Amino acid sequence: MLSKKVKPEIRDSAAPLASTYAERYFSRDVPKHEIPAEGMPCEAAYQIIHDELNLDGNPALNLASFVTTWMEKEALQLITENVHRNFIDHDEYPQTEVIQEHVVNMLARLYHAPEEKTAVGTATVGSSEAIMLGLLSCKWQWKKRRQSEGRPDHRPNLVMGAEVHTVWEKFARYFEVEPRVVPMARDRFYVTAGEVRQLIDENTICVGAVLGTTFTGQIDPIRELNDMLLEVREKHGWDIPLHVDAASGGFITPFTDPDLEWDFRLPRVKSINVSGHKYGLVYPGVGWLLFRDEADLAPDLVFSVNYLGGEMATYTLNFSRGSSMVLAQYYNLLRLGRAGYRQIMTSILENARHLVRLLRQTGRFEFINAGEKLPIIVFRLRDDQAFSVFDISQRLREKGWIVPAYTLPPNAEDVAVLRVVAKENFSRDLAEMLAADIEAACKSLSPQRGRLPQMGKRRYNRRVC
Ligand SMILES: Cc1ncc(COP(=O)(O)O)c(C=O)c1O
C-alpha cells in the first residue's frame, strides 16, 4: 500500500515508488492504442493485466476446451526455468533437441512404428501445425510420383469427412488442394469407407481419418479405410496414404484400449498427429507429427540451415518457439510412464461416465457420445423440451461453466448438441456439481418458470400460492 504520507506531487512524478489500486495507475486510462510515452512500475503493469484477465472464463470450468488446464508444480518449475530457451536453436541447445528425439522415439513405439523402418517426427506448436506439415508431405510425395510417371500434377485433392477440424479445410485452401468432403447423416457423424471410396481417384494426395472428432469425439472407421485403400492400391495402383488426426485420442486409446488398431499397425497409415497439450497433459502449445518411415516424409520439406552455427535440418512451419512444452512433454512421459497415463485416462473416462449417469437420470437428454472411447460427452435434448441447448449453455455460463452448444456439420446441421470435454481436473465432485447446475438450468428454463422473471417476484409468489 502506498502510505498516506506520500505527497501528491511525488505520486504524479515520472519515477513512482510503488503502485496501488486506488491512488495511482488505476485512476488513469490504461494505454490501449499508443505505446505510452513513459512506462510504469512492474507491479502496476502486472496488476492491470492480471485484473483485465479476470474477465476471461475460468480455465478449470472450461469444458469446451481439450487443452490441459492443470500440471504438477514440478512440471511448472521446469517450464518456468526454460521459457527463455528458443527451441529452434538446436546448435546452442543441443540437449533440448535430443529430448525432442526421445519423445518422438517414445511416441513412434507407442504407435507401433515398424521396427524394420526408421520412423521420424517432430515437435510442433500443436496438431494444426502437425496436420499442415503432414498433408504438405503428402502433397509433395504425390507430386513427385506424378512427375516421375509423366502425368499431370496440378489438380491434387484431399478426401475427408465433414467432421474434421477446421485446420484440414484451412490446409486445402492455403495450399491449393481441392477438398472433397464426405457429408454426415442425421444419425451418423463420421465417415464410412464406402463414401470415401466414391471420392478418391488418382489425384488424391491423402485420406484423412480422425481418432476422436472435434464435434462428437467419435472415431472414424480407420481399419476399414485402411483396408479400402489397400484394395484400391491393388486394383488401380493408386498409392494413397492415410493420415490419422489423433489430436485428442492419441494419448488415450493406446492406454485404455490398446487392442484398438488405428495406428502404424495398419499399413496405409503413413503419418499421425497428436496434441501434447490435450491428453498428453501438457499446457499449450505442443503437438507431435510422426511419419511411419523417413521415406514417407517428402525430402523437399526438410530445410538445412547453417546460420545458427552448425548444419541443422528443420521441417516446421514456424521457426522460433519455446522449448518449455517440449520438455514438459518429456517430463510427463518420464513421470507417469505407461501405467500413469493408463490410470489417469481411466479415471477421466470414469468421471465422464459418472456425469453421463447423472444426466441420464434426468430423462431429458439423448447421448451421441456417452464417453465410450474418449471422455467427450455429446448430448442433445429430447424433442419434447421447450428450450434449446443454446439456452442451457447460456445459463451455465452465468454460473461460470463453459459448455458449448453447437450444430453438427452438413448434412446434420439440424442436430444441436452440448459437449463436455472431461479432462484431468474434472473430478467426480465437479461432475456432480455440473449435473446439478444443468438440471437447475433446465428447470429455470421450463415454460412456466421461464416466464416468471419478467412477471416480477410478487406476482410469481401469488401465482404459485
Ligand atoms: C480432431 C482435432 N484435430 C486438430 C485439432 C487442432 O489441434 P491444435 O489445437 O492442437 O492445433 C483439434 C483441436 O481441438 C482437434 O480436435
The ligand as a Tripos MOL2 file, in Angstrom:
@<TRIPOS>MOLECULE
LIG
   16    16     1     0     0
SMALL
NO_CHARGES

@<TRIPOS>ATOM
      1 C1         -9.5230  -33.5820  -34.1030 C.3       1 LIG1
      2 C2         -8.7240  -32.3180  -33.9740 C.ar      1 LIG1
      3 N1         -7.7550  -32.0580  -34.8620 N.ar      1 LIG1
      4 C3         -6.9930  -30.9550  -34.7860 C.ar      1 LIG1
      5 C4         -7.2020  -30.0330  -33.7810 C.ar      1 LIG1
      6 C5         -6.3210  -28.8130  -33.7030 C.3       1 LIG1
      7 O1         -5.4190  -29.0420  -32.6750 O.3       1 LIG1
      8 P1         -4.4700  -27.9380  -32.0200 P.3       1 LIG1
      9 O2         -5.3660  -27.0820  -31.1870 O.co2     1 LIG1
     10 O3         -3.5280  -28.7780  -31.2040 O.co2     1 LIG1
     11 O4         -3.7900  -27.1970  -33.1010 O.co2     1 LIG1
     12 C6         -8.2000  -30.2550  -32.8270 C.ar      1 LIG1
     13 C7         -8.4590  -29.2840  -31.7530 C.2       1 LIG1
     14 O5         -9.3610  -29.3940  -30.9700 O.2       1 LIG1
     15 C8         -8.9840  -31.4280  -32.9200 C.ar      1 LIG1
     16 O6         -9.9750  -31.7010  -32.0470 O.3       1 LIG1
@<TRIPOS>BOND
     1     1     2 1
     2     2     3 ar
     3     2    15 ar
     4     3     4 ar
     5     4     5 ar
     6     5     6 1
     7     5    12 ar
     8     6     7 1
     9     7     8 1
    10     8     9 2
    11     8    10 1
    12     8    11 1
    13    12    13 1
    14    12    15 ar
    15    13    14 2
    16    15    16 1
@<TRIPOS>SUBSTRUCTURE
     1 LIG1         1 GROUP 0 **** ****
